[in-house]
Amino acid sequence: MGLSILLIDDNPDDRALVERQLKLDLDDPRVLHAGTAEAFAHMLDHEEFDVAITDYQLRWSDGITVLHELKRRFPERPVIMFTGSGSEEVAVAAMKDGLDDYVTKTVKHYPRVPFTVRACVERAQQRKRLEEAHVRETVARARLEITLEAAGMGSWQVDLRNEQISYSDALGPMFGHAPGFVHAGVHDWAEAIHPDDRPAVLSAWDDAVRGIRPYRVEFRVLGADGVTRWIASTAKVLHDEAGAAILVVGSARDITSEVAIQDDLKRQRAELQEAERQKTEFLAILAHELRNPLAASGYSVAMLRRSAPPPQMAKAVDVIERQTAHMGKLLDDLLDVSRITRNRIELDLKPTDLRAIIDIAYENARPALEAKRHRTIQTVAGEPLVVNGDEVRLTQVIGNLLHNAAKFTPPGGEIAIRAWHDDGNAVLEIADNGVGIEAARLGGVFDMFAQGHTKMHGGEPGLGVGLAVVRSLVELHGGSVSASSAGAGLGTRVRVTLPLAEATQGSTPAADPLSSPGLHPSEIVLADDNVDAADLLSELLRAEGYQVHTAYDGQAAYDLAEQRRPAILLLDIGMPRLNGYEVAHRVREHAWGETMSIIAVTGWGENQHAQSAGPGFDARLVKPVDFGQLLDVLERARTVPRALT
């Protein structure tokens, strides 16, 4: 069924004409008649209608009164006045009171009535739809505001055509203002952003407006109340039919407390990581430091196993006792956990010749070097390298570097130990021809847990703490350490620089009582600045029947050679005061030294450093010396002087 139309007119003929016209032009309309006051009242109370058509001049009322009653009862239903007795003034007054349309009652205007009805109904329906949409929008906006408020968020929008800004009440306090505050424009809003964050935020704004990427930023604002706050904001850009950006709608949230919580969590995480790092470093240092004193004790045990006579046994016991005390000192130092965790390792600083430290460290690392058949070359300054250092810690530093070089150098490799003076510093360098370090890793080799895995070259993963320990201890001595490498497979060079202290001149050990000059076939002058190694080897040779005179530096060795005129001179190369080359050269300058057998006992490997196998020397033995091989060489030197090959 079509529209229901209420006709209010006391003239039945007029109502009939209107009904006829409505049925001609409308789809199956339902027409209700109200010709009397009673009928009008009945219709209002009992009938439903979509639109009302009323005459102005009625016997029982007038059109204005009817209009008022209809609008009072049914304010949304359209009312049309169709009359021939009205006037322009009546029409204007009625329109002001809510009349929807006015048609003059003439013969030619009857056809207009259906079209006016249809137009008024459509306008009413459109008004209803708009009102319903407005209600829905209002409810949605209210719900959104409640949700945003509960989440601590506010909404905003910017009309790009005129830069007009609108904020919800929650936005003002985010900028240090009262609720309801709105910036005058985009420029004023930008001025409130922290200067350090402003370029990034404005760049994100421009990209969003141009459609490059969504607007999603976090930034600080300088509040009008003097408080700096963090704000997280997102937005969507709306475009017109031509694709031009016209409106930006977004939300903002105060995340100041969240940022503070994140910063606090980061701080706590960093503190926990630092505590874990210090604990791990402590355990690593403990593990490394306890290994070194065992080597010298091991040599002494070897002597005891040879059923040494009481004097040699006493010497071995002395070494074990000294190394045990050394280990006890390590435990005393390392087990003070509080000092380690506070990075307060205490050093026992005293003037120390770095050359002696190198020898001790080498002896400690020798098993690792020997196990992989490495050739070791030593080039150490002839004059003292006295530094103000802790002997135990510096031994640990050099030992770690040697173990590291041995570990990451393929079997049969070459490791060079060099030490020299350089502008008020003692410089130690340990170079290998091992697996090297990639350029990307070179900057982090001294970090804790930095580790190269080289199983293909016989290496083991390990903990990766050796170089980190080296750096810590060197820096505690006021020095520095660096590493260089030409790349993977091209070896590594580690350099340690320590400030020199005023060197102390050691006294020369007293020589054995002099006897008449001349060559004595069983007499040997043995020189090595590693006191333990020199004494132990001397005792072993005496047990084999040799008369041994021991010196602990090059000058003392030369003096003994001149005084004793032994058949054999066993020379370490890297010694203080005079090195082995210098001693051999001076001995050969004298007639009494021309037939003396001079044997180099050196850390340089085969085919290394021609001086130890060329003029002045009759043979070269590489540390660690095999005692049986040494006895063979000495026997040949004693029976066939200067005929060694």
C-alpha positions in Angstrom: 0.0 0.0 0.0 1.2 3.5 -0.7 1.1 6.6 1.4 -1.6 7.4 4.0 -2.8 10.9 3.5 -5.1 12.8 5.9 -7.4 15.4 4.1 -8.7 18.1 6.5 -11.4 20.1 4.6 -15.1 20.8 5.5 -16.0 20.8 1.7 -16.6 17.2 0.6 -16.4 18.1 -3.1 -13.0 19.6 -2.6 -11.8 16.5 -0.7 -13.2 14.3 -3.5 -11.3 16.3 -6.1 -8.1 16.1 -4.2 -8.5 12.4 -3.5 -9.1 11.8 -7.2 -5.9 13.7 -8.2 -3.9 11.8 -5.6 -5.0 8.4 -6.8 -4.2 9.4 -10.4 -0.6 10.4 -9.7 0.4 8.4 -6.6 0.8 4.6 -6.2 -2.2 3.2 -4.4 -2.5 6.0 -1.8 -4.8 5.6 1.3 -6.8 8.8 1.8 -8.4 9.6 5.2 -11.1 12.3 5.4 -11.6 14.7 8.3 -14.5 17.2 7.5 -15.5 17.9 11.0 -13.8 18.6 14.3 -14.9 15.2 15.6 -13.5 13.4 12.6 -10.2 15.4 12.9 -9.9 14.4 16.6 -10.7 10.8 15.8 -8.1 10.7 13.1 -5.4 12.1 15.4 -6.2 9.5 18.1 -6.9 6.4 16.0 -5.3 6.6 12.6 -1.8 6.5 11.2 -1.0 8.9 8.3 2.2 10.0 6.5 1.2 13.5 5.5 -1.7 15.9 6.2 -3.4 18.4 3.7 -5.5 21.1 5.3 -7.6 24.0 4.1 -7.1 27.3 5.8 -10.8 28.4 6.2 -12.7 25.8 8.2 -16.2 26.1 9.7 -15.0 24.7 13.0 -11.4 26.1 13.0 -8.7 27.5 10.8 -5.6 26.1 9.1 -3.1 27.7 11.5 -4.8 26.1 14.5 -4.9 22.7 12.8 -1.2 23.1 11.9 -0.3 23.8 15.5 -2.2 20.7 16.7 -0.7 18.5 14.1 2.9 19.7 14.8 2.3 19.3 18.5 1.1 15.7 18.2 3.3 14.7 15.2 6.2 17.1 14.8 8.0 15.0 12.1 5.0 14.6 9.8 4.7 17.0 6.9 1.7 19.4 6.7 0.6 21.0 3.4 -1.9 23.9 3.2 -4.2 23.7 0.2 -6.6 26.7 0.3 -8.2 29.3 -1.8 -9.1 31.7 1.1 -5.6 32.3 2.4 -3.1 35.0 1.6 0.5 35.6 1.3 0.7 36.8 4.9 -1.1 33.6 6.0 1.4 31.4 4.0 4.4 33.2 5.5 3.0 32.9 9.1 2.2 29.2 8.5 5.6 28.5 7.1 7.2 30.1 10.2 5.1 27.7 12.4 6.3 24.6 10.6 4.2 24.3 7.5 6.0 22.2 4.9 4.4 23.6 1.8 1.6 25.9 0.5 -0.6 25.4 -2.6 -3.3 27.7 -3.9 -6.6 25.9 -4.3 -7.5 26.5 -8.0 -8.5 24.2 -10.8 -5.1 24.4 -12.4 -3.2 23.7 -9.2 -5.0 20.4 -8.3 -2.4 18.4 -10.2 0.3 20.0 -8.1 -0.9 18.4 -4.9 0.4 14.8 -5.5 3.8 16.1 -6.4 3.9 18.4 -3.4 2.9 15.5 -1.2 5.6 13.3 -2.7 8.3 16.0 -2.2 7.2 16.8 1.4 7.3 13.1 2.3 10.7 12.6 0.8 12.0 15.7 2.6 10.6 14.4 5.8 12.2 11.0 5.3 15.5 12.6 4.5 15.3 14.7 7.6 14.5 11.6 9.6 17.5 9.8 8.1 19.8 12.7 8.8 18.5 13.0 12.3 19.0 9.3 12.8 22.5 9.5 11.4 23.2 12.5 13.6 22.0 10.5 16.6 24.2 7.6 15.6 27.2 9.9 15.1 26.6 11.6 18.4 26.4 8.2 20.2 29.5 7.0 18.4 31.4 10.2 19.3 30.3 9.8 22.9 31.5 6.2 23.0 34.8 7.2 21.3 35.3 10.0 23.8 34.6 7.6 26.7 37.0 5.0 25.2 39.8 7.5 24.6 39.4 9.0 28.0 39.6 5.6 29.6 42.8 4.9 27.6 44.3 8.3 28.4 43.9 9.4 24.8 42.5 12.4 23.0 41.4 13.0 19.4 42.3 15.8 17.1 41.8 16.9 13.5 43.3 19.4 11.1 41.5 20.9 8.1 44.3 21.2 5.6 42.3 23.8 3.5 42.4 26.4 6.2 44.7 24.8 8.9 41.9 24.9 11.4 42.5 22.6 14.3 40.1 21.0 16.7 41.0 19.0 19.9 39.1 16.9 22.3 39.3 18.0 25.9 42.1 15.5 26.7 44.5 17.2 24.3 45.0 20.4 26.2 46.5 18.9 29.4 49.0 17.0 27.2 50.5 20.3 26.1 50.4 21.8 29.7 47.1 23.7 29.1 43.6 23.4 30.5 41.0 21.1 28.9 39.5 22.7 25.8 42.8 24.3 24.7 43.4 24.3 20.9 46.5 25.5 19.1 45.9 28.4 16.7 47.5 26.5 13.8 49.9 23.8 12.7 52.8 26.2 13.2 51.9 26.8 16.8 51.5 23.1 17.4 55.0 22.5 15.9 56.5 25.1 18.2 55.4 23.1 21.2 57.4 20.0 20.0 60.9 19.5 21.6 63.5 20.9 19.2 65.4 17.6 19.0 62.2 15.8 17.9 60.6 18.4 15.7 62.4 17.6 12.4 61.4 14.0 12.5 57.8 14.7 13.5 57.4 17.4 10.7 59.0 15.0 8.2 56.5 12.3 9.2 53.6 14.8 8.9 54.7 15.8 5.4 55.1 12.2 4.3 51.6 11.4 5.6 50.0 14.3 3.8 51.7 13.3 0.6 50.6 9.7 1.0 54.1 8.3 1.4 53.6 6.6 4.7 51.1 6.6 7.6 51.5 9.2 10.4 52.7 7.3 13.5 55.1 9.1 15.8 56.4 9.4 19.4 57.8 12.7 20.5 58.4 15.1 23.4 56.4 18.3 23.9 57.5 21.3 26.0 54.4 21.9 28.1 53.2 25.4 28.8 53.4 24.4 32.5 57.1 23.7 32.2 56.8 19.9 32.1 58.2 17.9 29.3 55.9 15.0 28.2 56.1 12.1 25.8 53.2 11.8 23.3 52.4 9.0 20.9 50.2 10.1 18.0 48.7 8.4 14.9 46.5 9.8 12.2 44.6 9.1 8.9 44.6 11.5 6.0 41.2 12.0 4.2 41.0 13.1 0.5 38.4 14.7 -1.7 37.1 13.2 -4.9 40.1 14.6 -6.8 42.5 12.9 -4.5 43.7 16.0 -2.7 44.3 15.7 1.0 41.8 17.8 2.9 41.5 16.5 6.4 43.8 14.8 8.9 42.0 12.9 11.8 44.1 11.5 14.6 44.5 10.5 18.2 47.2 11.2 20.8 48.2 9.5 24.0 50.4 10.7 26.9 53.1 8.0 27.2 55.4 9.8 29.7 54.9 7.2 32.4 55.5 4.3 30.0 58.7 5.9 28.7 59.9 6.3 32.3 59.1 2.7 33.0 60.9 1.5 29.9 64.0 3.7 30.8 63.9 2.2 34.3 63.7 -1.3 32.9 66.6 -0.7 30.6 68.7 0.7 33.5 67.9 -2.4 35.6 68.6 -4.7 32.7 72.0 -3.0 32.1 72.8 -3.3 35.8 71.9 -7.0 35.8 74.0 -7.5 32.7 76.9 -5.7 34.2 76.7 -7.7 37.4 76.6 -10.9 35.3 79.5 -9.7 33.2 81.6 -9.0 36.3 80.8 -12.4 37.8 81.7 -14.2 34.6 84.9 -12.1 34.3 85.8 -13.1 37.8 85.4 -16.8 37.1 87.3 -16.4 33.8 90.3 -14.7 35.5 90.3 -17.3 38.2 90.4 -20.1 35.7 93.2 -18.5 33.7 95.4 -17.4 36.6 95.4 -20.8 38.3 97.0 -22.5 35.2 100.2 -20.5 34.9 102.2 -21.6 38.1 101.8 -25.3 37.3 104.5 -25.3 34.5 107.5 -24.6 36.8 106.2 -27.1 39.3 106.0 -29.7 36.6 109.7 -29.3 35.7 110.6 -29.8 39.3 108.4 -33.0 39.5 110.3 -34.3 36.4 113.6 -33.8 38.3 112.3 -35.6 41.3 111.3 -38.5 39.1 114.9 -38.9 38.0 115.8 -39.9 41.5 117.8 -36.7 42.0 120.4 -36.5 44.7 119.6 -34.4 47.8 120.9 -31.1 46.5 118.9 -31.3 43.3 115.9 -32.5 45.2 116.2 -29.5 47.5 116.3 -27.2 44.4 113.1 -28.8 43.0 111.4 -28.5 46.3 112.3 -24.8 46.4 110.7 -24.3 43.0 107.5 -26.1 44.0 107.4 -24.1 47.2 107.8 -20.9 45.3 105.2 -21.7 42.7 102.8 -22.9 45.4 103.2 -19.6 47.1 102.6 -17.9 43.8 99.3 -19.8 43.3 98.3 -18.9 46.9 98.8 -15.3 46.0 96.6 -15.7 43.0 93.8 -17.3 45.1 94.1 -14.5 47.7 93.7 -11.9 45.0 91.0 -13.6 42.9 88.7 -14.9 45.6 88.0 -11.4 47.0 84.8 -11.2 45.0 83.8 -7.7 46.3 86.9 -6.2 44.7 86.3 -7.9 41.4 82.7 -6.9 41.2 83.6 -3.3 41.9 86.5 -3.4 39.4 89.0 -2.8 42.2 91.7 -5.4 41.6 94.7 -4.3 43.6 98.1 -4.6 42.0 101.4 -5.3 43.7 103.4 -2.8 41.7 107.2 -2.7 41.8 110.0 -2.2 39.2 110.0 -5.3 37.1 112.1 -6.2 34.0 109.6 -7.1 31.3 112.2 -9.4 29.7 112.1 -11.7 32.8 108.3 -11.7 32.7 108.4 -12.8 29.0 110.6 -15.7 30.0 108.3 -16.8 32.8 105.3 -16.5 30.6 107.0 -18.4 27.8 107.9 -21.3 30.2 104.3 -21.4 31.4 102.9 -21.4 27.8 105.5 -23.8 26.5 103.4 -26.9 26.8 100.7 -25.4 24.7 103.2 -24.2 22.1 105.0 -27.6 22.1 101.8 -29.5 21.8 101.1 -27.9 18.4 104.7 -27.9 17.2 104.9 -24.2 16.9 108.2 -22.4 16.0 108.8 -19.6 18.4 111.0 -16.6 17.7 112.1 -14.1 20.3 113.6 -10.7 19.6 114.0 -8.9 22.9 115.8 -5.7 23.7 119.4 -6.2 25.1 118.8 -3.5 27.7 116.4 -3.8 30.6 112.7 -3.0 30.0 111.8 -2.0 33.5 108.1 -1.2 34.1 106.3 -0.5 37.3 104.2 -3.7 37.3 102.7 -6.6 39.1 104.8 -9.7 38.1 101.8 -12.1 38.5 99.4 -10.0 36.4 101.9 -9.2 33.7 102.9 -12.9 33.5 99.2 -13.5 33.1 98.9 -11.0 30.3 101.7 -12.4 28.2 100.7 -16.0 29.0 97.2 -15.3 27.8 98.5 -13.8 24.5 100.8 -16.7 23.9 98.1 -19.3 24.7 95.7 -17.3 22.3 98.3 -17.3 19.6 99.0 -21.0 20.0 95.3 -21.8 20.0 94.5 -19.9 16.8 97.6 -20.9 14.8 97.5 -24.2 12.8 100.0 -26.9 14.0 103.5 -26.1 12.9 102.9 -22.4 12.8 105.2 -19.5 13.7 104.8 -17.2 16.7 107.1 -14.2 17.2 107.7 -12.5 20.6 109.3 -9.0 20.3 110.0 -6.4 23.0 111.7 -3.0 22.6 111.9 0.6 23.9 109.8 3.2 22.2 109.7 6.8 23.4 109.5 6.1 27.2 107.4 3.0 26.8 108.1 -0.7 26.8 106.4 -2.4 23.8 105.6 -6.1 23.7 104.4 -7.6 20.5 103.2 -11.2 19.8 102.5 -12.0 16.2 101.4 -15.3 14.7 100.7 -16.6 11.2 97.4 -18.2 12.3 93.8 -17.9 11.3 93.7 -14.1 11.6 90.7 -11.9 12.3 88.1 -10.6 9.9 87.8 -6.8 9.6 84.3 -6.8 10.9 85.4 -8.6 14.2 88.7 -6.8 14.7 87.1 -3.9 16.8 85.6 -6.3 19.3 88.3 -8.9 19.9 89.0 -7.4 23.4 85.4 -7.6 24.4 84.3 -10.3 26.9 83.2 -13.5 25.1 84.7 -12.4 21.8 85.9 -15.8 20.4 86.9 -17.3 17.1 85.8 -20.9 16.5 88.5 -22.6 14.5 88.0 -26.3 14.8 89.3 -26.8 11.2 92.6 -25.5 12.5 92.6 -27.5 15.7 91.2 -24.7 17.8 88.6 -25.0 20.5 85.6 -22.7 21.1 86.6 -21.7 24.6 85.0 -18.9 26.7 86.5 -16.0 24.8 87.8 -14.2 27.9 91.6 -14.2 27.4 91.9 -11.0 25.5 89.3 -9.2 27.6 91.4 -10.1 30.7 94.5 -8.8 28.9 92.9 -5.5 28.2 91.7 -5.1 31.8 95.0 -5.8 33.3 97.1 -3.8 30.9 94.8 -0.7 31.4 95.2 -1.2 35.2 99.0 -0.8 34.6 98.4 2.4 32.7 99.1 0.8 29.4 97.2 0.0 26.2 96.7 -3.0 24.0 95.7 -3.2 20.3 95.2 -5.9 17.7 95.8 -5.9 14.0 95.3 -8.4 11.2 95.4 -8.4 7.5 92.3 -10.6 7.4 91.1 -14.2 7.8 94.0 -16.6 7.4 96.7 -13.9 7.5 97.7 -14.0 11.1 97.2 -11.7 14.1 99.5 -9.1 15.8 98.8 -8.0 19.3 100.8 -5.1 20.8 101.0 -4.2 24.5 102.4 -0.8 25.5 103.5 -0.1 29.1 105.1 3.0 30.5 108.8 2.5 31.5 109.9 2.9 35.0 113.4 3.7 36.2 115.3 0.5 35.5 117.2 -1.1 38.4 120.5 -2.7 37.6 120.6 -6.2 38.9 123.8 -7.5 40.5 125.8 -10.1 38.7 125.7 -13.5 40.5 129.1 -14.5 41.9 131.1 -16.9 39.7 132.6 -20.1 40.8 136.1 -19.8 42.3 138.7 -19.3 39.5 141.0 -22.0 38.4 143.8 -21.9 36.0 142.7 -20.5 32.6 142.4 -23.0 29.7 139.9 -25.3 28.0 138.3 -27.8 30.3 136.4 -30.5 28.3 133.8 -31.1 31.0 133.5 -27.4 32.0 130.4 -25.5 30.8 129.3 -21.9 31.3 125.5 -21.8 31.1 123.8 -18.5 30.8 120.0 -17.9 31.0 118.1 -15.0 32.6 115.3 -17.3 33.6 116.8 -18.2 37.0 114.7 -21.3 37.7 115.3 -22.7 34.3 119.1 -22.0 34.5 119.5 -23.5 37.9 117.5 -26.6 37.2 119.3 -27.3 33.9 122.7 -26.7 35.7 121.8 -29.2 38.3 120.7 -31.8 35.7 124.1 -31.3 33.8 126.1 -31.6 37.0 124.3 -34.9 37.6 125.7 -36.0 34.3 129.3 -35.2 35.4 129.7 -31.7 33.9 131.3 -28.8 35.8 128.7 -26.0 35.3 129.1 -22.3 36.0 125.8 -20.4 35.9 125.2 -16.8 34.8 121.9 -14.9 34.7 122.8 -12.2 32.2 125.0 -11.7 29.1 127.7 -9.7 30.8 128.1 -12.2 33.6 128.3 -15.0 30.9 131.1 -13.2 29.1 133.0 -12.6 32.3 132.8 -16.2 33.3 133.9 -17.4 29.8 136.9 -15.1 30.0 137.8 -16.3 33.5 137.0 -20.0 33.2 137.9 -20.6 29.5 135.3 -23.5 29.4 135.1 -26.0 26.5 131.4 -25.2 26.0 129.4 -22.0 26.2 125.6 -22.6 26.5 124.0 -19.2 25.7 120.4 -18.0 25.9 119.8 -15.4 23.2 117.5 -12.9 24.9 119.4 -11.8 28.0 119.9 -8.5 29.8 123.1 -6.4 29.6 124.4 -8.4 26.7 122.4 -10.7 24.5 123.7 -14.1 23.3 124.9 -12.7 19.9 126.9 -10.1 21.6 128.5 -12.6 24.0 129.4 -14.9 21.1 130.9 -12.1 19.1 133.1 -10.9 22.0 134.3 -14.4 22.8 135.3 -15.0 19.2 137.4 -11.8 19.2 139.9 -13.5 21.5 142.3 -16.3 20.7 141.1 -18.3 23.7 137.6 -18.2 22.3 138.4 -19.4 18.8 138.2 -23.1 19.7 135.4 -22.8 22.3 132.1 -24.6 21.3 129.3 -22.0 21.6 125.8 -23.4 21.5 122.7 -21.2 21.3 119.8 -22.2 23.4 117.0 -20.1 21.9 113.4 -19.7 21.4 113.8 -19.1 17.6 112.7 -21.9 15.5 114.4 -23.6 12.6 115.6 -21.4 9.7 114.9 -18.4 11.9 117.5 -15.6 12.6 120.7 -16.7 11.0 122.8 -15.2 13.8 122.1 -18.2 16.0 123.2 -20.7 13.4 125.9 -18.7 11.6 129.3 -17.3 12.5 130.0 -17.4 16.2 127.8 -20.3 17.0 128.5 -24.0 16.5 124.9 -25.3 17.1 121.5 -24.1 18.0 119.0 -25.8 20.3 115.4 -24.6 20.3 113.5 -24.2 23.5 112.1 -26.3 25.1 115.3 -28.3 24.8 115.1 -32.1 24.8 117.5 -33.1 27.5 118.7 -36.2 25.7 119.4 -34.2 22.5 121.3 -31.7 24.7 123.5 -34.4 26.1 124.3 -35.7 22.6 125.3 -32.3 21.4 127.5 -31.6 24.6 129.2 -35.0 24.2 130.2 -34.3 20.6 131.3 -30.8 21.6 133.5 -32.2 24.3 135.1 -34.8 22.2 135.3 -32.9 18.9 135.4 -29.2 19.7 134.0 -26.9 17.0 133.1 -29.8 14.8 129.4 -29.7 15.4 126.9 -29.8 12.5 
